[in-house]
Amino acid sequence: MEHQRSPRAGDLKAAGLRVTAPRVALLEWLTDHPHTTADQVTAGVREVLGTVSTQAVYDVLRACTGAKLVRRIEPAGHPARFETRIGDNHHHLVCRNCGRTEDVDCVHGSAPCLEPSVTAGFTIDEAEVVFWGTCPDCTDPSTTTKQEATA
């Protein structure tokens, strides 16, 4: 049986990275599961490959982030999260309670989409905005009661 080559293999090659099973699996899994933590990515990649070390997943995340195939977001007080949506300067909504993260498209055109009042001589190429609040699941009293009962 002939295996079809993943489109992610082409992304890896174009970024100058070797095509390996852990890299392809990580990119494919992360595409379908944005805003996940390194631990969640590790569990997902293990579902696909069977076995892979935690260190290998961290190494792949680091390589793919460095090659700009993966974006790392670091909401204060929550673990870093990873996504494959890159290059469009979108922002995020983050729940203060559970850390749920959702994309928010840039509200005013192309990058950086926000202009600071002072640039201090910097050439601005990106704006990272995090909107904080409470997600519907954490706001819903019936969900809160369920969460408290299981805690």
C-alpha positions in Angstrom: 0.0 0.0 0.0 1.4 3.4 -1.0 1.1 6.2 1.6 0.2 9.6 0.4 2.7 12.3 1.3 1.4 14.8 3.8 1.1 18.4 2.7 2.9 19.2 6.0 6.0 17.4 4.6 6.2 20.2 2.0 5.9 22.8 4.7 8.8 21.2 6.6 11.0 21.1 3.5 10.1 24.7 2.5 11.2 25.7 6.0 14.5 23.9 5.7 13.6 21.2 8.2 14.0 17.4 7.8 10.7 15.5 7.2 10.3 13.1 10.2 7.2 11.2 11.4 7.1 13.2 14.7 7.2 16.5 12.9 4.5 15.6 10.4 2.3 14.1 13.1 2.7 17.1 15.3 1.8 19.6 12.5 -1.1 17.6 11.4 -2.5 17.1 14.9 -1.9 20.7 15.9 -3.8 21.9 12.8 -6.9 20.2 14.0 -6.3 21.1 17.7 -5.2 24.8 18.0 -4.3 26.5 21.2 -3.2 23.3 22.9 -0.4 22.9 25.5 2.7 20.9 25.0 1.3 18.1 27.2 -1.8 18.0 25.1 0.2 18.0 21.9 2.4 15.1 23.3 -0.7 13.0 24.0 -2.2 13.8 20.6 1.0 12.8 18.8 1.2 9.6 20.8 -2.3 8.7 19.6 -1.0 9.1 16.0 2.4 7.5 16.3 2.0 5.1 19.2 5.2 6.2 21.0 7.2 9.4 21.0 9.2 10.9 23.9 8.1 14.0 25.6 11.5 15.5 24.8 11.1 14.7 21.1 7.8 16.6 21.1 9.3 19.6 22.8 12.2 19.5 20.3 9.7 19.4 17.4 7.7 22.3 18.9 10.9 24.4 19.3 12.1 23.6 15.7 8.7 24.3 14.2 8.2 27.5 16.2 11.7 28.7 15.2 10.9 27.9 11.5 7.6 29.9 11.9 5.4 26.8 11.1 3.9 27.0 14.6 3.0 30.0 16.8 3.6 29.9 20.5 1.3 32.0 22.6 1.9 32.6 26.3 -1.1 33.9 28.1 0.0 35.2 31.6 -0.7 32.7 34.3 -1.4 29.8 31.9 0.8 27.3 30.1 2.1 28.1 26.7 -0.2 27.1 23.8 0.6 26.3 20.2 -1.2 26.7 16.9 -0.4 26.4 13.2 -2.3 29.6 12.3 0.6 31.9 11.5 1.4 35.0 9.6 -1.9 36.8 9.8 -1.5 38.7 13.0 -4.7 37.5 14.7 -5.2 37.9 18.4 -6.7 35.8 21.2 -9.5 35.6 23.7 -8.4 33.8 26.9 -10.7 32.6 29.7 -9.2 33.6 33.1 -10.7 30.5 34.7 -9.9 27.5 32.5 -7.5 29.0 29.9 -9.7 28.2 26.9 -8.3 30.2 24.0 -10.1 31.4 20.9 -8.8 33.3 17.8 -9.9 36.9 17.2 -9.2 38.3 13.7 -7.3 41.6 13.5 -9.9 44.3 13.8 -8.3 47.0 11.6 -6.8 45.6 8.4 -3.3 44.3 8.0 -0.5 43.9 10.4 0.2 45.4 12.8 -3.4 46.5 12.9 -2.8 48.6 16.0 -0.6 51.7 16.0 1.1 52.6 19.3 1.1 56.2 20.3 4.9 56.1 20.6 7.2 53.8 18.7 10.6 54.9 20.3 12.2 54.4 16.9 11.0 50.8 16.6 9.8 49.5 13.2 6.5 47.8 14.3 5.7 44.5 12.4 3.3 42.8 14.8 0.8 43.5 17.5 0.0 40.8 20.1 -3.3 41.4 21.8 -4.9 39.2 24.4 -8.5 39.8 25.4 -9.2 38.4 28.9 -12.6 37.3 30.2 -14.7 34.3 31.1 -15.7 31.7 28.6 -19.4 30.6 28.3 -18.6 27.2 30.0 -17.2 29.0 33.1 -19.9 31.6 33.1 -22.8 29.1 32.9 -24.0 28.3 36.5 -24.9 24.7 35.6 -21.4 24.1 34.3 -19.8 25.8 37.3 -21.8 23.5 39.6 -20.7 20.5 37.6 -17.0 21.7 37.7 -17.2 22.3 41.5 -18.7 18.8 42.0 -15.9 17.1 40.2 -13.1 19.1 41.8 
